[in-house]
């Protein structure tokens, strides 16, 4: 009983493989005939016409206000001497590193690095 089903499955897999090869061959033939069907002498001219019809250059479009899409990639914060001085004042004022990071738009690690540069971090020893 199981062996019969295995044999039937093998036959069906062979049929599927033949059908898939036939579909691929037909699709390839249809694609090769497209330029001639649309009145172009060669593939290069056809592709050029397709690109022009699509609007020329392709690639990422500039973001416009109000449209929903991919979020913009986060850019690295510029740490200026003014920001360093403000972070130092905030640390001396008793604020936590995460609160300072949120306030100035930098990472917690950046706050930690600024604290190190001013010698405000206790050593582990």
N, C-alpha and C positions, 0 to 999 in steps of 0.2 A: 504494500500500500504506500509506504513512504518512498520506496524506490521508484514507483510509478510517478509520484509527484515530483521527485527530483529530476527524472527524465523529462517530464513535461515542462518543468522550469527551465531546463537546459535548452529545450526546443524554443521556448518563448524568448529566452535571452538571445538566441541566435537570430530569431526573426526581428527582434528589436534592434540588434546591431545592424542587420541588413537595411532595415527601414531608416535608421539614423544615417547610414552611409548614403542612402538614396536621397534623403532630405538635404544633406550637406552638398551633394553634387548638384541637385536642382537649384539650391540657393546660390551656389557659386556661379552657375550658368546664368541665372537671372541677374545677378549683380554685374557680371561681365557684360551683359547686354544693355544695361541701363544707359550708358552714354549714347549708344546708337539709337535707342528708343526715344531719347530726348533731342536727337538731331545734332550730336556732337561727334566730331571726327575721332577724337582720342580721349583717353581717360584724364589727361592733364587739363584739357580745356573744360571738361565736365566738372572736375574738382574745383577749378578756379571759379566757375559759375556758381557752384554750391556755396563756396565761401563768400562770394559777393552777396548772394541771396540771404545768407545767414547774418549779414551785417559786418562783414570784414573780420577784424581781429576778434579772437575769442580769448577768454580768460576771465579772471575774477573781475567783477564789476565793482565800481566804487560804491561805497555805502551811502545811502541817502537817508535823510532824517525821516523818522516815522515808520520806516519799513522794518518788519521783523525778519531776522535772519540769523546768521551766525554771529555770536558775540565777537567783538573785536579782541584781538590778541592783546594781552596785558603788556604794557611797555615797562621797561625798567625805570625806576624812579631815579631822578638826578639828585644826588646828595650834595647840596651846596654848603658852603661854610655857615650860612644863615640857618639852614636846617639843623646842622650839627650843633650850633649854639642853642637853638630852641630845644633840641632833644636833651642836651646837657642840663638846661634849666628845668625841663620837665622831670628828669631823673632826680635832680637835686630837690625838686618839689615833692617827690615821693610817689609819682605816678608809676604804674606797672608798665612793663615793656610792651605788652599787647595793646594797652590803652594808648601809649605813645605812638606805636606803629599805626594804629587806626587814625589817630589825629593828624599825622603828617603824611600819610599815604605811602609808607615804606613797610618793609617786612620786619618781623620781630628780630630776625637775624641781623638786619641792617642796624637796628637799634642797639643790639648787643655789640656789634662791631664799633659803633660810635662810642658806646660806653667804655669799651676796651681802649680805644684811642685816647680817651681822656683819663684813663686810669681809674674808672669808677667801678670796676668789677673786682670782687674779692677773689684771690687765688684759692685753689683747692687745698694747697698745702697748709 
